Amino acid sequence: MATPDRQMISDSQSQPAQSSAEPPAPAFALPKIHAKDVNFFYGAYQALHSISMDVFANKVTAFIGPSGCGKSTFLRTFNRMNEAIRNTRVQGELLLNGESLFSMDVTTVRRRVGMVFQKSNPFPKTIFDNVAYGLRVNGVKGSVIKDEVEKSLRRAALWNEVKDTLHKPASALSGGQQQRLCIARALAVEPEVLLLDEPCSALDPIATLKIEELLFQIKDITTIVIVTHNMQQAARVADFTGFFFMGKLIEFDDTRVVFQNPSKKETEDYVTGRFG
C-alpha cells in the first residue's frame, strides 16, 4: 500500500505517526474522554474486550467496523445509556476530564455527554419546544430560552429553514431536518461531548452532506464521537478513527493512517473491502 504523508500538525517538529490500538496523544489535542480496559457484558455474553483509548477534545472521532463488532455498545458507555438495558454490566475505567463517569449522577453525565441516535426522534412538540426542552429541564426561563433556541438552530444549520415555522410540529420537517433538529436539541444544553450513532444511515446524500458539514462547524464547541458504517464518511469527517472487530479495538490512530497505511492486517482487509 502507498505510504501517506504522515506529518502531524505541529509548529515545532514532525515525526512519523504510530499505529496501535492506543496511540500516544498528539501534541495538538487534549483528551476529553479516557477509556482504560473497558469490558461490557450482556448477561454472560462479553460484547467488549479490554478497550483502551483517548478521545481528544474538539476533534471528530469515528468508530468503524462490521455490524455487531461493539462500536455502538462502546459509544453508549460514554453516557451510560447501556444502563437502561437489564442484566448488563461494565468494567474498567471511563474518565471525563479526569473524573470517573461512574461516580457522577447519571443525569449529569447525560447533560455533559449528549447523544443523537440513528433514527431521528423529535418529541411530539413544536420545533421551538423541541429545542427548548432541555433548557427548561435545566432551569432556564424567560427570554433567554428564545435566544438559546435560535443559537442552537443556527449552530445546527437549520435556523434559516425553520425560523418562520418555529411553532409548527417538528414531525412536519423532512428526515434530514429532523436529524438536524435533534442535533440542535442536544447542543442547546452545551454538552462537552456529542455522541452520534449512525446519524446519516437513513438520510439521502444531500441531507448527509449537510450533517457532515455541520460536524466540521460544531467541533469547535464540542467533542464529537460518531459511529458509522460508511467508511467514506469516516474518512471525510474524522480526525481519528477506531476500527472495531469482534468486540475488540483493533486499531486507533489518525484517520489518514487507518485508511492509507494501517498497521494491522484486519484493518487493511476491512478498509479495502475484503470483508465487512
Stockholm file with secondary structure:
# STOCKHOLM 1.0

chainA/1-276         MATPDRQMISDSQSQPAQSSAEPPAPAFALPKIHAKDVNFFYGAYQALHSISMDVFANKVTAFIGPSGCGKSTFLRTFNRMNEAIRNTRVQGELLLNGESLFSMDVTTVRRRVGMVFQKSNPFPKTIFDNVAYGLRVNGVKGSVIKDEVEKSLRRAALWNEVKDTLHKPASALSGGQQQRLCIARALAVEPEVLLLDEPCSALDPIATLKIEELLFQIKDITTIVIVTHNMQQAARVADFTGFFFMGKLIEFDDTRVVFQNPSKKETEDYVTGRFG
#=GR chainA/1-276 SS CCCCCCCCSCSSCCCCCCCBSSCCCCTTCCEEEEEEEEEEEETTEEEEEEEEEEEETTSEEEEECSTTSSHHHHHHHTTTGGGGSTTEEEEEEEEETTEEGGGSCHHHHHHHEEEECSSCCCCSSBHHHHHHHHHHHTTCCTHHHHHHHHHHHHHTTCHHHHTTCTTSBGGGSCHHHHHHHHHHHHHTTCCSEEEEESTTTTSCHHHHHHHHHHHHHHTTTSEEEEECSCHHHHHHHCSEEEEEETTEEEEEEEHHHHHHSCSSHHHHHHHTTSCC
#=GC SS_cons         CCCCCCCCSCSSCCCCCCCBSSCCCCTTCCEEEEEEEEEEEETTEEEEEEEEEEEETTSEEEEECSTTSSHHHHHHHTTTGGGGSTTEEEEEEEEETTEEGGGSCHHHHHHHEEEECSSCCCCSSBHHHHHHHHHHHTTCCTHHHHHHHHHHHHHTTCHHHHTTCTTSBGGGSCHHHHHHHHHHHHHTTCCSEEEEESTTTTSCHHHHHHHHHHHHHHTTTSEEEEECSCHHHHHHHCSEEEEEETTEEEEEEEHHHHHHSCSSHHHHHHHTTSCC
//
